[in-house]
């Protein structure tokens, strides 16, 4: 009996802040969900928290946008309080 080999669940993680693709993904998500802009420190903090997981970054950005949607700019201090 042939059993197919399961798909690999290996993920490749990059160091936070060292990947332009993570920054590009962050920017694309923020603009697609109409979230307020993030300053550099808040952006790096969220990218670090996501730890290379795009789903975690998307879910976190959506949650932050719901909580802080009226803020003109999301900085690290505001992110901490959320």
C-alpha positions in Angstrom: 0.0 0.0 0.0 1.4 3.4 -1.0 1.2 6.2 1.6 2.1 9.6 0.4 4.8 11.4 2.2 3.4 14.2 4.4 4.2 17.8 3.4 7.0 19.3 5.2 6.1 21.9 7.8 9.6 23.3 8.0 9.7 27.1 8.1 12.6 29.2 7.4 13.1 32.0 9.9 15.1 35.1 9.3 16.5 37.4 11.9 14.1 40.2 12.8 14.7 43.5 10.9 17.2 41.9 8.5 14.7 41.0 5.8 13.4 43.5 3.4 10.7 41.0 2.5 9.3 41.2 6.1 9.2 45.0 5.8 7.5 44.8 2.5 5.0 42.3 3.8 4.3 44.6 6.8 3.8 47.6 4.5 1.5 45.6 2.2 -0.7 44.4 5.1 -0.9 47.8 6.7 -2.1 49.4 3.4 -4.5 46.5 2.6 -6.3 46.7 6.0 -6.2 50.5 6.1 -4.3 50.6 9.4 -2.7 53.7 10.7 1.0 54.0 9.9 3.6 52.5 12.2 6.9 54.1 13.2 10.2 52.3 12.7 10.5 50.9 16.2 6.9 49.5 16.2 7.4 48.0 12.8 10.6 46.2 14.0 8.9 45.1 17.1 6.0 43.5 15.2 8.4 41.9 12.7 10.4 40.5 15.6 7.3 39.2 17.3 6.2 37.4 14.1 9.5 35.6 14.0 9.3 34.9 10.3 5.6 33.7 10.4 3.6 35.8 7.9 0.3 34.6 9.4 1.3 35.8 12.9 2.3 39.1 11.4 -1.1 39.4 9.6 -3.1 38.4 12.6 -1.2 40.7 14.9 -1.5 43.7 12.5 -5.2 43.1 12.2 -5.7 43.0 15.9 -3.6 46.1 16.5 -5.5 48.0 13.8 -8.8 47.1 15.4 -7.6 48.2 18.8 -5.8 51.4 17.7 -7.5 52.3 14.5 -8.2 55.9 15.5 -4.5 56.6 16.3 -2.7 58.9 13.8 0.6 57.0 14.2 1.3 53.7 16.0 4.6 54.0 17.9 6.3 51.5 20.2 4.9 53.1 23.3 1.3 52.9 22.0 1.9 49.3 20.9 3.1 48.4 24.4 -0.1 49.8 25.9 -2.3 47.8 23.5 
